[in-house]
Each structure stands twice: as C-alpha cells, then as structure tokens.
Amino acid sequence: MVFWRLEAYLALYTLCKFIEYITQEDAENYKLQGYDHLKSSVHMYITISKLISYFVRSLINFVLVPFR
C-alpha cells in the first residue's frame, strides 16, 4: 500500500520543517529590517509555493512509480 511507505511521511515531515524554518526566518527578518510587510510576505509566498510544488511532484512520483 502507498500509505505505508516511509518516503511519503518523510517528505511531509520535511515540508513541514521547511515551512517552519521559513516562517521563523521571515519573522526574524521582519524584526531586523524595519517592519516591511510586503517584502517578507512576498518572500514567504514565493518560497512556500516553490516548496509545495516540489512536494507535490515528489509525492506524485512516490504514488505513481509503483504502478508503472
């Protein structure tokens, strides 16, 4: 079964940790660089959208590879 494979859970855990790291980094940059709301928001949006697209591609590979 696909849900018992360890790789999918590791990918989900890694995605969550990356989002946690990016959020913490943006919060620190927000405090240090003069409270620029737009710059930190755009940076977080771009980074998270890249991570989510990478996560979806790897999850599709994990799911579809056994059925080929």
Buried (B, 14 or more C-beta within 10 A) or exposed (E): EEEEEEEBEEBEEBBEEBBEEBEEBBEEBBEEEEEEEEBBEEBBEEBBEEBEEBBEEBBEEBEEEEEE
